[in-house]
Structures are given as C-alpha cells and as structure tokens.
C-alpha cells in the first residue's frame, strides 16, 4: 500500500489521500492508525522542515513532536504488531532518534541506530 498525504500544492497532487489546508496532528495520527496489517514493514517518510525543539512542521501552524509520533506508533504496533521504519528528512531530525529508537528489551519499536 502506498498513500500520499499533502498539505500544500493541491493542484500538483490530485491523488493525495489528504489534500487540504490546516493539516493537523490528528490527520497524521488517523492516517497511520488506519494503515492495514501486513507482513511487510510500514514505511513512514516525512519530508519538510524541522524545528530545534524536536518538532516536524506538518502545516504552517501545526507541528508533530517526537513524543506524539512515538505514542501513535506504539498504539499502531499494539494493534498490528507490524514493524515500522521511520525516515525523517528535515533539519533537526536527529531530535527524534532517542525518543523513537528501539527498546532493547522489546522486538518492536521504530528506529534502530545505524
């Protein structure tokens, strides 16, 4: 499954699942939680601007923070047991690593350091 979510440039991405202004954390959360179970890992690729405080800008007035994303991904894994790969391409993306990295005592979680 491939889904694309776009908060900007509506005319360029007519097939976007969510294509609106005022893109929110709730939109991101709902999009992740509705992804189906699969034997394949879920790849989440975030591309945009980051903030010094560990935030990722998802719309002009909305950010998602590592702690928020971590909670959503934990909730998703509890119901699907699906492995997750997170790629964040933004300034300050390293702020997400410590919060999202794999728990050494569990086989789940998101990030394994390389």
DAMOSUL-V907953 format. One record per residue. RES is the residue in one letter. SS is DSSP state (hx for helix, st for strand, lp for the rest). BURIAL is I if it has 24 or more other ideal C-beta (glycine too) atoms within 12 Angstrom, else O. Layout:
RES_SS_BURIAL ; RES_SS_BURIAL
This chain:
X_lp_O ; X_lp_O ; X_lp_O ; X_lp_O ; X_st_I ; X_st_I ; X_lp_I ; X_lp_O ; X_lp_O ; X_hx_O ; X_hx_O ; X_hx_O ; X_lp_O ; X_lp_O ; X_lp_O ; X_lp_O ; X_lp_O ; X_st_I ; X_st_O ; X_lp_O ; X_lp_O ; X_lp_O ; X_lp_I ; X_lp_O ; X_hx_I ; X_hx_O ; X_hx_I ; X_hx_I ; X_hx_I ; X_hx_O ; X_hx_I ; X_hx_I ; X_hx_O ; X_lp_O ; X_lp_I ; X_lp_O ; X_lp_O ; X_lp_O ; X_lp_O ; X_lp_O ; X_lp_I ; X_st_I ; X_st_O ; X_st_I ; X_st_O ; X_st_I ; X_st_O ; X_lp_I ; X_lp_O ; X_st_I ; X_st_O ; X_lp_O ; X_lp_O ; X_lp_I ; X_st_I ; X_st_I ; X_st_I ; X_st_I ; X_st_I ; X_lp_O ; X_lp_O ; X_st_I ; X_st_I ; X_st_I ; X_st_I ; X_hx_I ; X_hx_O ; X_hx_I ; X_hx_I ; X_hx_I ; X_hx_O ; X_hx_I ; X_hx_I ; X_hx_I ; X_hx_O ; X_hx_I ; X_hx_I ; X_hx_O ; X_hx_O ; X_hx_O ; X_lp_O ; X_lp_I ; X_lp_I ; X_st_I ; X_st_O ; X_st_I ; X_st_O ; X_st_I ; X_st_O ; X_lp_I ; X_lp_O ; X_lp_O ; X_hx_I ; X_hx_O ; X_hx_I ; X_hx_I ; X_hx_O ; X_hx_O ; X_hx_I ; X_hx_I ; X_st_O ; X_lp_I ; X_lp_O ; X_lp_O ; X_lp_O ; X_lp_O ; X_lp_O ; X_lp_I ; X_lp_I ; X_lp_I ; X_st_I ; X_lp_O ; X_lp_O ; X_lp_O
